[in-house]
Amino acid sequence: MNRRRPPVPQRRRRRPRLRAPLLLVPLLLLAACTAAPEPPGPPDPVPGERWRPAPGTAWQWQLSGRIDTSVDVPVYDIDGFTTSWETAAALKKDGRRLICYLSTGAWEEFRPDAGRFPGEVLGRGNGWEGERWLDIRRTDVLEPLMAERIDMCRKKGFDAVEPDNMDGYLNTTGFPLTAADQLRYNRLIARLAHDRGLAVGLKNDLPQIPELVGDFDFAVNEQCAQYGECHRLAPFTAAGKAVFHAEYELPTSRFCGLSRELRLSSLEKKYELGAWRRTCD
């Protein structure tokens, strides 16, 4: 079952852009020519030198609202599309490691590249407004699109990727996806990240942890304590890899003891995943 955050306010579809009056076109062209270029990306990755977060690493997970850059933790997990170059640069300047949130298993109508996904790869809704499962068997279509998204993360200075909706085979997607299809696709996403020098986390998909723990550098999990599943993440911590974990409906008093025992990086969050957080400290 895919237990993921509800959509947040900024995810509403943007209004269509109005056509500019003819007299304004020269001014707009001049502004485009004089606009500041995008900051240069990081140097080419060095094989084997990607970030590898250790068990118990503290983190902040914020996917909605203005990013609070004052949280004193070494890791921020934030949205790859909506996080600006300036915010990413400020966090990096302060020594933070950045995880780039992307949906790699579902289409989102509010993303700027949404129109590049052909209709034949779009399946049923995944329970969130404006989102539909992807046919992950169609790597001929999806691989270049996901590669461009991960390139965006790298150019903005992110250290890692959190690919979401990576368990379509467990859901009613509209496609006859198998566990083997999911393994192939998840490994493809991991390879795309690693080829760019980025770490990558396995999001949920607990049944395939034994097969995938060697392909991923950390895990991201929602509500394993509420559903009695946290022990299934032990292969990651046993391998010296962090498990970034969040609960929404349990107070810290209900899961922090287990979190310490399993060496999880645990937070209590609200469903909108704003700046608010409560830790096990």
C-alpha positions as CSV (number, residue, x, y, z in Angstrom):
1,M,0.0,0.0,0.0
2,N,1.3,3.4,-0.9
3,R,0.9,5.7,2.1
4,R,2.1,9.0,1.0
5,R,1.5,12.6,1.9
6,P,-1.6,14.4,0.6
7,P,-1.2,17.0,-2.0
8,V,-0.2,20.5,-0.8
9,P,-1.6,23.9,-1.8
10,Q,1.2,24.9,-4.3
11,R,0.4,21.8,-6.3
12,R,-2.7,23.3,-7.9
13,R,-2.7,23.6,-11.7
14,R,-1.3,26.9,-12.8
15,R,-3.5,29.2,-14.9
16,P,-2.6,29.4,-18.6
17,R,-0.2,32.2,-19.5
18,L,-1.9,35.1,-21.3
19,R,-0.6,36.2,-24.7
20,A,1.5,39.4,-24.4
21,P,0.3,42.5,-26.3
22,L,2.4,43.1,-29.5
23,L,3.9,46.3,-28.1
24,L,5.3,44.4,-25.2
25,V,7.0,41.7,-27.2
26,P,10.3,43.6,-27.9
27,L,10.5,44.4,-24.2
28,L,10.0,40.8,-23.2
29,L,12.6,39.7,-25.7
30,L,15.1,42.2,-24.3
31,A,14.4,41.0,-20.7
32,A,14.9,37.4,-21.8
33,C,18.3,38.3,-23.4
34,T,19.5,40.1,-20.3
35,A,18.2,37.6,-17.7
36,A,20.8,36.1,-15.4
37,P,22.0,32.7,-16.5
38,E,21.4,29.6,-14.4
39,P,24.2,29.0,-11.9
40,P,26.8,26.4,-13.1
41,G,26.3,22.9,-11.9
42,P,28.8,20.9,-9.8
43,P,31.8,19.3,-11.4
44,D,31.4,15.9,-13.1
45,P,30.9,13.1,-10.5
46,V,33.9,11.0,-9.4
47,P,33.0,7.3,-9.4
48,G,32.6,5.9,-5.9
49,E,32.5,9.3,-4.1
50,R,28.8,9.8,-3.7
51,W,27.4,10.6,-0.3
52,R,26.4,7.7,2.0
53,P,24.4,8.7,5.0
54,A,24.9,6.6,8.2
55,P,22.2,5.2,10.5
56,G,20.8,7.7,12.9
57,T,21.6,10.8,10.8
58,A,19.3,13.7,11.7
59,W,17.2,15.2,9.0
60,Q,14.4,17.6,8.1
61,W,11.7,16.7,5.6
62,Q,9.8,19.7,4.1
63,L,7.8,19.5,0.9
64,S,5.4,22.4,1.4
65,G,5.6,26.0,2.3
66,R,8.7,28.3,2.4
67,I,11.7,26.2,3.3
68,D,12.9,26.9,6.9
69,T,16.6,26.9,6.5
70,S,17.3,27.4,10.2
71,V,16.6,23.8,11.4
72,D,19.9,22.6,12.9
73,V,20.3,19.2,11.1
74,P,22.8,17.9,8.6
75,V,20.2,16.7,6.0
76,Y,17.3,18.3,4.3
77,D,14.8,16.4,2.1
78,I,13.0,18.9,-0.1
79,D,11.2,19.2,-3.4
80,G,13.4,19.1,-6.5
81,F,11.1,21.2,-8.7
82,T,10.0,23.9,-6.3
83,T,13.2,24.4,-4.4
84,S,15.0,27.4,-6.0
85,W,18.7,27.6,-6.9
86,E,19.1,30.2,-4.2
87,T,17.6,28.1,-1.4
88,A,19.6,25.1,-2.4
89,A,22.8,27.2,-2.5
90,A,22.1,28.7,0.9
91,L,21.6,25.3,2.5
92,K,24.8,24.0,0.9
93,K,26.7,27.0,2.1
94,D,25.6,26.1,5.6
95,G,27.0,22.6,5.2
96,R,23.7,20.7,4.7
97,R,23.3,17.6,2.6
98,L,20.3,17.9,0.2
99,I,17.9,15.1,-0.9
100,C,15.9,15.9,-4.0
101,Y,12.2,14.7,-3.8
102,L,10.9,13.5,-7.1
103,S,7.9,11.4,-8.1
104,T,9.4,8.7,-10.5
105,G,6.5,6.2,-10.4
106,A,3.5,8.6,-10.9
107,W,2.7,11.4,-13.3
108,E,1.9,14.8,-11.8
109,E,-0.1,17.2,-13.9
110,F,1.3,20.2,-12.0
111,R,5.0,19.6,-13.0
112,P,6.5,21.7,-15.8
113,D,7.4,18.6,-17.8
114,A,3.9,17.0,-17.5
115,G,3.1,17.5,-21.2
116,R,6.0,15.4,-22.3
117,F,4.5,12.1,-20.9
118,P,2.4,10.4,-23.6
119,G,-1.1,9.3,-22.7
120,E,-0.3,5.6,-23.1
121,V,2.0,5.6,-20.1
122,L,-0.5,7.2,-17.8
123,G,-2.6,4.8,-15.7
124,R,-5.2,5.1,-13.0
125,G,-5.1,7.8,-10.3
126,N,-3.0,7.0,-7.3
127,G,-5.4,8.6,-4.8
128,W,-3.9,12.1,-5.0
129,E,-5.5,14.9,-7.1
130,G,-3.7,15.4,-10.4
131,E,-1.6,12.3,-10.2
132,R,-1.7,9.0,-12.1
133,W,0.4,5.9,-12.0
134,L,3.0,5.4,-14.7
135,D,3.6,2.3,-16.8
136,I,7.1,1.6,-15.5
137,R,7.5,-1.1,-18.1
138,R,7.9,1.6,-20.7
139,T,11.5,2.5,-19.9
140,D,12.0,3.7,-23.5
141,V,9.7,6.6,-22.7
142,L,10.4,7.1,-19.0
143,E,14.2,6.7,-18.8
144,P,15.1,10.0,-20.7
145,L,12.4,11.9,-18.8
146,M,13.7,10.7,-15.4
147,A,17.3,11.3,-16.4
148,E,16.4,14.9,-17.1
149,R,14.8,15.3,-13.7
150,I,17.8,13.8,-11.9
151,D,20.0,16.1,-14.0
152,M,18.0,19.0,-12.6
153,C,18.6,17.8,-9.1
154,R,22.4,17.5,-9.7
155,K,22.6,20.9,-11.3
156,K,20.8,22.5,-8.3
157,G,23.5,21.0,-6.0
158,F,21.5,18.1,-4.5
159,D,23.5,15.2,-3.0
160,A,20.8,12.5,-3.4
161,V,17.4,11.7,-4.8
162,E,14.2,10.5,-3.0
163,P,12.2,8.8,-5.8
164,D,8.6,8.4,-4.8
165,N,5.8,6.1,-5.9
166,M,8.2,3.2,-6.4
167,D,5.8,0.5,-5.5
168,G,3.2,0.6,-8.2
169,Y,3.2,-3.2,-8.5
170,L,1.5,-3.3,-5.1
171,N,-1.3,-1.0,-6.3
172,T,-4.1,-0.9,-8.8
173,T,-2.3,1.1,-11.5
174,G,-4.2,0.1,-14.7
175,F,-1.2,-1.9,-15.9
176,P,-0.3,-5.6,-15.1
177,L,2.8,-4.7,-13.3
178,T,4.8,-7.5,-11.6
179,A,7.4,-7.5,-8.9
180,A,10.0,-8.2,-11.6
181,D,8.9,-5.0,-13.4
182,Q,9.3,-3.0,-10.2
183,L,12.8,-4.4,-9.5
184,R,14.0,-3.5,-13.0
185,Y,12.5,0.0,-12.8
186,N,13.8,0.7,-9.3
187,R,17.3,-0.4,-10.3
188,L,17.1,1.8,-13.4
189,I,16.3,4.9,-11.2
190,A,19.2,4.0,-8.8
191,R,21.6,3.7,-11.8
192,L,20.5,7.0,-13.2
193,A,21.3,8.7,-9.9
194,H,24.6,6.9,-9.3
195,D,25.7,7.7,-12.9
196,R,25.4,11.4,-11.9
197,G,27.2,10.9,-8.6
198,L,24.1,11.2,-6.5
199,A,23.0,8.9,-3.7
200,V,19.5,7.4,-3.9
201,G,16.9,6.2,-1.4
202,L,14.4,3.4,-1.6
203,K,11.0,4.9,-0.8
204,N,8.7,2.4,1.1
205,D,8.5,-0.8,-1.1
206,L,9.3,-2.9,2.0
207,P,8.8,-6.4,0.3
208,Q,11.7,-5.8,-2.1
209,I,14.2,-4.5,0.5
210,P,16.2,-7.8,0.5
211,E,16.7,-7.5,-3.3
212,L,17.3,-3.8,-3.4
213,V,19.3,-2.9,-0.3
214,G,22.5,-3.3,-2.3
215,D,21.3,-0.9,-5.1
216,F,20.2,1.9,-2.8
217,D,22.2,4.1,-0.4
218,F,19.5,4.8,2.2
219,A,15.8,4.3,2.7
220,V,12.9,6.7,3.3
221,N,9.8,5.3,5.1
222,E,6.4,6.5,6.2
223,Q,4.5,5.1,9.2
224,C,6.4,1.8,9.7
225,A,5.8,2.1,13.4
226,Q,2.0,2.6,13.0
227,Y,1.8,-0.5,10.8
228,G,4.3,-2.7,12.7
229,E,6.8,-2.8,9.8
230,C,9.9,-1.1,11.0
231,H,11.8,-4.4,11.5
232,R,11.7,-4.9,7.7
233,L,14.0,-1.9,7.3
234,A,16.8,-3.6,9.3
235,P,18.8,-4.7,6.3
236,F,19.6,-1.0,5.6
237,T,20.9,-0.2,9.0
238,A,22.7,-3.5,9.2
239,A,24.5,-2.4,6.0
240,G,25.5,0.9,7.6
241,K,22.8,2.9,5.6
242,A,20.4,5.5,7.0
243,V,16.7,4.9,7.3
244,F,14.9,8.3,7.2
245,H,11.5,7.6,8.9
246,A,8.4,9.7,9.5
247,E,5.2,9.1,11.5
248,Y,2.0,11.2,11.2
249,E,-0.5,9.7,13.5
250,L,1.7,8.4,16.4
251,P,3.3,10.7,19.0
252,T,7.1,10.4,19.5
253,S,6.4,8.5,22.8
254,R,4.9,5.7,20.8
255,F,7.8,5.1,18.4
256,C,11.1,6.6,19.7
257,G,12.1,3.6,21.8
258,L,11.8,1.4,18.7
259,S,13.5,4.0,16.6
260,R,16.5,4.1,18.9
261,E,16.7,0.3,19.0
262,L,16.7,0.0,15.2
263,R,18.9,3.1,14.7
264,L,16.3,4.9,12.6
265,S,16.3,8.6,11.8
266,S,12.8,9.3,13.0
267,L,10.5,12.4,12.9
268,E,6.9,13.1,13.8
269,K,5.5,15.2,11.0
270,K,2.1,16.6,9.9
271,Y,0.6,15.2,6.7
272,E,1.3,18.5,4.7
273,L,5.0,18.0,5.4
274,G,5.6,21.7,6.2
275,A,8.4,22.9,8.4
276,W,6.9,21.6,11.7
277,R,8.7,18.6,13.1
278,R,9.1,16.7,16.4
279,T,12.1,14.5,17.1
280,C,13.1,11.7,19.4
281,D,15.7,13.9,21.3
